[in-house]
Amino acid sequence: MRETTRRLRPAALASATVCLALALSGCAQVDTTAPSTARAAAAKGTPATFGTVDCRKAKCIALTFDAGPSENSARLLDILREKKVPATFFLLGKNHIEKYPELVKRMAAEGHEVASHTWDHKILTKISDAQIRDELKRPDDAIERLTGHRPTLMRPPQGRTDSDVHRIAKEEGLAEVLWSVTAKDYTTNDSALIKKRVLEQSSRDGIILLHDIYPGTVPAVPGIVDALKERGYVFVTVPQLLAPGKAEPGKVYRP
C-alpha cells in the first residue's frame, strides 16, 4: 500500500519536497542541520578528528562535485592535488562509477570524500520506496567494492527529498547533503562566469555545488580555489566541515 500511496500522493504531500531556492522553485523546505549546529552538538572540548583543520576556528568551505566521474575528472584531481585541496565527490553509478572505476579509487586514495548521487539520477520523491532503496544501495555497493569504504553521505538529485527519502536513507546509513552555493554550471560553459557565481555566493561554512561533467567547470576550479584562499578560506571535505560532529543517517545537512 505504501508504494501505491507514494506514486499517487496528493499535492499536499508533495509539498514536503525540498528544493533549494538557488536552483529550483516551488517547493517547501524540510528541516536541515547547519554545519555549525553539527559541530556544536559534539561534546565541549572534543578535538576535530580530521587532520589539523578545526572549522570551529577556521573559515572553512567545502568544494563538492556531482554526477561524476567523467572524462574531466582526472584533470580535476590533478588540480586538486596541485592546490592541496580536498573535495567531496557525489558520484553517479550508471555510466560513471561503472565506466571510470580507476578514478573512483584515485579519489579515495588521494584523500577526497567519496559519496553517492544515486545510481541513475532518478528523482527520489517521484519513485517507489523499493526504487529509492535501489538508487541508494547500488552506488554504495559499487563504491565499497572499489575503495573498501562504504559511503555515509548522499546527495539527492536536484536536492529533492522528503520524509520517505529520509527514512530510507537512515536505514541505509546515509545522511543527505545539500548545498549553499551553485554556479548553475549546467547552464553555461563560461568558466569565468562559473567562477564569478561561486565567489559571489561563498561564505563561511558554505558547501559549493559544481559538476565536473561539464566542460566549463574544471577550468574554473583553479581560479575559484585561488580567490577563496586569498579571502582566507580553508577547503575541507563535508565530514571535516561537520567535525567534531558527525553526519547522522537520515538527517539533511545544509548551511
C-alpha positions, 0 to 999 in steps of 0.5 A: 500500500505504501508504494501505491500511496507514494506514486499517487500522493496528493499535492499536499504531500508533495509539498514536503519536497525540498528544493533549494531556492538557488536552483529550483522553485516551488517547493517547501523546505524540510528541516536541515542541520547547519554545519555549525549546529553539527559541530556544536552538538559534539561534546565541549572540548572534543578535538576535530578528528580530521587532520589539523583543520578545526572549522570551529576556528577556521573559515572553512568551505567545502568544494563538492562535485556531482554526477561524476566521474567523467572524462574531466575528472582526472584533470580535476584531481590533478588540480586538486592535488596541485592546490592541496585541496580536498573535495567531496565527490557525489558520484553517479553509478550508471555510466560513471562509477561503472565506466571510470572505476580507476578514478573512483579509487584515485579519489579515495586514495588521494584523500577526497570524500567519496559519496553517492548521487544515486545510481541513475539520477532518478528523482527520489520523491517521484519513485517507489520506496523499493526504487529509492532503496535501489538508487541508494544501495547500488552506488554504495555497493559499487563504491565499497567494492572499489575503495573498501569504504562504504559511503555515509553521505548522499546527495539527492538529485536536484536536492529533492527529498522528503520524509520517505527519502529520509527514512530510507536513507537512515536505514541505509546509513546515509545522511543527505547533503545539500548545498549553499552555493551553485554556479548553475554550471549546467547552464553555461560553459563560461568558466569565468562566469562559473567562477564569478557565481561561486565567489559571489555566493561563498561564505563561511561554512558554505558547501559549493555545488559544481559538476565536473561533467561539464566542460566549463567547470574544471577550468574554473576550479583553479581560479575559484580555489585561488580567490577563496584562499586569498579571502582566507578560506580553508577547503575541507571535505563535508565530514571535516566541515561537520567535525567534531560532529558527525553526519547522522543517517537520515538527517539533511545537512545544509548551511 
